[in-house]
Amino acid sequence: MTARPATHPDRDSTMLSRCDPNVELESASGPGVALEHGATDFTIRDATSADNQQLIDLAAACSMVGDISLRIDRGPDFFALNRLEGQRWTVGVAERDGMIVGCVAISERLAFVNGRERRTGYVGDLKVHPAHRDTRIADELSHYAERVCEQLPPTAPVIITVLAGNRAMERRLPGPRGVPVLRRIGTIRTHSIPILWRRRANDPGSIHIASARWTDIGEMVALWSRVAPLRQLAPVLSASTMADWILAAPGLDISSYKLARSSSGELVGFLAVWDQRVFKQLNVVAYSPRMKAARGAFNLFAPIVGGERMPRTGSPLNCVSIAHICVPGDKPQVLRALVISAYNELRHSGYSFMNLGLDRRDPLSAAMDGLLAQPTDVNAYIVTTRGGVIPEYPDERPLHNEIALV
């Protein structure tokens, strides 16, 4: 993507990247595009900081429907999450009669694809207000994202993730009305682990867990550089870029990272335990009939074992997300030791769940056995062509996906 000197978003329509304050995305569509089929119907344009509250309201209106339907509160800063999503990023909005009724976010990351460093694109936050559901709005936001992604190399993979069972998005996969055709490349399973009784690691004497310090960052990045090429779409990290990312992430600190060491002191794995409530709070909208019954049983049992009750409808769901999982695929016992250490520390702290995402094909998934994790699947797709060019497709290595950035 082409960079130019950064300006403040109030004076320029592109949003800036916190990871690199000297870089911004080129405008994909200019100051606004009025559509031929309705010149005053709606406009697609780049977001500005003045749109913050309307985007927060839009996110709140677009609930995620499932066994536990959730509303996401992105206040006080909608863009706080976007700033973490890549080296360069932008948000586009659909505006109708002065009201923002849709949005889409696009980011660029340097990531490993088939073991090599590649520029990659990510499309997310595609939302249309329920009162304005209109294929034209979703289509034009998709075309906006296409235009932004033209600044990537022609064969660079562009990825989008879709909650399994989202029928509205699944109808768009074949590319109706000229929108991009998407092909599934894998499924990420979010494991929501209820925090209940104290648990014991399988081999507590062989793996030692401790909180990270800044002096550990070089060792952490060295392990990441060995593990990440074996996973698809894991970001490329150096000591400086990882440190900058941690410092930029609200609610995260180096002490949020847990390190696993062997009995000889070798670093064999790490992950971050991230409380995101300062910029992304999940609120319960509804429970499915099955989950209502499960919640009743859970809430009777939880106080007996020292767990937190599941909240009532309309209340926040207090949980943490696991980020930056770095464990070799043949060492699920290391991931389990890290997860159980974090789990035990979170007991009696007000959290109900710990959320962790792994490719369904990932051998590390064995670490979840017996933890009573509730699964939610998210499918990952790749744009099949851009400008008639077929992208580089990821092979069968497990996908790396940061569910904390969704």
N, C-alpha and C positions, 0 to 999 in steps of 0.2 A: 504494500500500500504506500501511496505517496505521502510524505510528511511535509508539513510547512510549519513555521514558527507558531507556537501555541498562543491563543488568545483566550480571554475569559468568555465562558459560554453565554453570558448576558449580552456580549457584543458580537458574538459569532455563533452560528447555529450548530456547530459541532461540539461534542462533549469531550473533555480531556481525560487522559488515562492517568490514574494515580501512580501506576507502576513506572511511568516515564512522563513526567510533567512537561517535557519538551516536545511531545509528539501528540498529534491528533489525527483523526481520520479526515480525508478529503470529503467534502459534502457529496453525497450520492445523488441527490436530486435537486440541488439548488434550494432556494428559499421556500419553495412549495410547488407542488404539481397539482393543478386543478384538472379533474378528469373530464374527458370529452362527453361521457354519457351523463354528466350532471355537473356543470361548471361550478355551481355553488353548493353542490351536495356535500362533498367532503374533500379535504385536502390532505395530501401526504407531505410531511416535511420533517426536517431534523428536529430533535428535541432540544430544548434549552433548559437552563436551571429554573426558569420561571414556570416550567411545566411540572415541577416536582410534586406539588400537592395533588394536581389532577391525576398524575400517574400513580400516586399512592392510592387514590380513590379507585382508579381503574383496577389495580391489583386486588384491592379488597372486594371488588364486585365480581371478580372472576375466580370463584372457588374451585378447588381441586376436589372432584367427586370420587369417593371410594368408600370402603368400609367405614373409614373415618373421613368425612368430608371436611376440608380445611380451608379457611380463609387466611391469606397471607397479608400481614401488616408490614409494609415496606418503609414505614416511617421511622425516623424523621427524614430520611434521605433515600429516595427511591434509587438513586444512582450509586449508592454505596456498594451494592452488589455488582453492578456493571463494571465499576472501576477495578474489580479484582479478576475479571473474566479473561483478560488478555493484555498483550502489550499495546494493542490499539483496539478501540471499540467505539461504537456509536449506537444511538437509539433513534428510531424513527417513530413518528406518531401519526395517527389519522385524526383529523379534527373536523368536526361537523357543528356548525352554528356556534363556534367559539368553545366547544366542549371536546376534550380528547376522548375519543371513543375506541381507540385501538393503538397498539404499539408493537414494536418488534426490536430486538437487540441483536447486534452483530459484533463479533469480536475476532481478533486474530491472535493466535498463539503459536509459539515455536514448540513443536511437540515431536515425539518419536512416532514414526510411521514405518512399519516393517523394519525396525531397528535403526532407522536413519532420522536425522533431524530434518523436519519439514515445516514450512509455514502452513498452518491449517486455519480454516474458518469455522466459526460456530454461530449458529442462529438459534436464538431462544427468546423467551418473553413475548412470544406471539400471542397477543390477547386482543379480543374484541368484546366490548361491553355487551352483556346479555340483552340489553334493550336495543342494541344496534347490530345484532348478528346479521351479517350481510356478506355473501360470498365476494362481492366487489371489494369491500374493505379488506378482508383477509387476502384476496388476490393481489391488491395493490401493495399491501405491506410485504407480501412475498416478493414482488417485483422490485420493491425498494431494496430488500435484502440482496437480491440478485445483483443490482447495480453496485452496491457496496463491495460485494465479493469479486467483482470484475477486477479489482485492484490486486487480487491474489494471483500467483502463477496459475496458468490454465489447468495444470494437473493437480493443484493443491486440493486435498479433501476438504469439503465443507460439510459439517456434521450438524444434525438436529436431533434432539431427543423428544420422545412423545410418550406420555403416560399410557401404558397398555389399557385398552378399552376406551380410549378417547375417540369415539366414533367420528366426531366432526373432523379431527385431524387425520384419522385413518382414511377418510373419503378423499383426502387431498393427496395421498401418497402416489397415485398413478399419474398425477400431473394434469388434472382437469383444467380446461380453459387456458392452457399455456403456462400454468405455474410449474415450477421445477418438479421433475420426477424424482422420487426418493426410493432408495433401496435399503432394506434393513441389513445391518452389519453385526448386530448382537443385541443382547438384552441385559440391562443392569438390574439386579435385584436389590432393592433397599430392604435391609433387615432392621426392623424396629424391635429392639431388645428391651423388654420390660425390666425395670430395675426393682428387684424383689429381695430375696434373701441373699446373704453373703455367699459367694461362690469361691471354690478352690481351684487353682490351676492344676492341670494334670501332672506336671513335673515342676513343682515350685522351686526345687533346689537347683535346677539346671539353667534357668533363665532369670536374670535379675532385672528388675524394672526400676527406672528412676526418671525424674523430670529432667528435661534438657536445660542446658545453659547456653549462652551465646558462644562460649568457647567450644561447644560441640558442633557448631554449624558446619565446619569443614568436613568433619567425619560423617555427618549426616548426608551432605551433598555427595561425598565419595560413594556412599552406599546407594544413594538414589541413582547415581550415574551408572552403577552396575545393574540395578534392578529395572529401571525405567525402560531401557531399550527392549526388554523382553515383554513389554506390555504396550498395547496400541493406544496412542493418543495421550500418553503420560507427558506432562510438560517438561521441557528442557530447563534445568535449574542450575545456576551457579551459586556460590556462597553469597554473592552480593544480591542477585535477583531474589533468592529465597529470603534473605534477611529483609530486603525492601518490601517484599510481599507480606511478610509477617507483621512488619511495622505498620503497613497500610491497612491491615484487616481489623475492623472494629471487633473488640472482644477477644482478640487472639494475642498471645504473647509467646515468647520462646518457652516459657514454663508450661504452656498448654501442651507441649509435645512430650510424649512419653517414649523413652528409649529402652530397648531390650538388649541386654548384653549377655553373652555366654559366660560360663564360669571362668573363662580365661580373660574376660574383659572386652572381647571383640563385639563391636556393634553389629547386631544381626537383624534389627528391625526398628521401625518407629512409626508413630502416627500422632495426629493432633486431635485433642478433645476440645471442641469449639462450641461455646455458648454464644449463639448469634442473636440473642433477644434484643441487643441494643440497636439492631438495624433490620431484623427479620423475625417477626413473631408469628407463630402458627396459632390460630384460634379455631376451636371446634365449631363447625356449622351444624353437623348432623352425624348421627351414627346409623349404620344400616341395621335392619332387624337382627341380623346375626351378631353384630358388634354390640348392640344394646344388651343382649343377653349375656355376652361375654363380659361387658363392662360391669354388669351387676354382680357376677360371680367374682370378677377381679377385685372390685372394691370391697367386697366382704373379706377377701383373703389378704389383700395387700397390707392392712394395718397389723395383721398378726405376724407377718414376716418382716415388718419394717419398711414396706414399700409405700409409694405415693399412690393415692387413688387417681383413677382416670377422671378428667374434669367433666363437668356437666356441659351441655350445649351452650355456646356463647362464651365460654371461658377459654383462657389460653392453655395450650398444651405445652408444658415445659419439658423440653428435651434438648439434647446436645447432638451435634453432628460430628462424625469422625472424618477428618480430612487428611490428605497427604499420606495415605497408607503406603508404606515402603517396607515390604517383606518379600523375600524370595518365594516364588510359587511353590517350591518344594518344602516350605517350612510353615505349614498352617499352625503348628503348635506355638510358634513365635507370635503369630497374630492373636491366637487365643489367649496367650499369657498377657499381651498388651490390653486386649479388650477386657479381660476379667479384672486386671488391675484398675483400669479406668472405671469399670462398673462398680467395683467395691468402694472406690473413693466417692462415687456419686450417690451412694446410699445415704438417706437422711438429709439430703441437700435440696429437696424440693423438685427433683427431676423425675419424670415418669418413664422416659424412654431414652435410649441411645440409638441413633440411626447411623447405619453403615452400609455403603454400597459396594457391591462386587459383581463382576460379570458372572452370569449363571454358569459359564464354562470354567470359571476360575477354580483351580484346585485349592485355593485359600478358603473357599466356601466351607470346607470341612471344619473350619474353626467355629462355625456357627452352630454345630450340632449340640442339641440339648439346651440351648439358651432361650427357647420358647419365642424365638424371633418371629414377628408377623411380617410376611413378605409383601412387597409392592413392586411390580415390574415396570420398568421404563425401557422402551425400545429405542435403540440408536439407529439412525439412518444417515446415508450419505447421498448428496446430490449427484445424480448419475452422470450428468454432463453439464458443462458450462461453456457456452459459445461453441457447442458441438464437439468439445474435447472431453474424453473420458478421464476421470481422475484416477490417481493411484489408490487402489482398494486395499484396505488392511487385510492381512492374512489372518490365520486362526488364533493368533496370540490373544490372550484375554484383553478386553478393553479396560482402560483406566478411565474412570469418570468421577469427578468431584461432585457428589450429590449436594454438598454444602453450597455450591454455586448455582443451584437451581432455584 
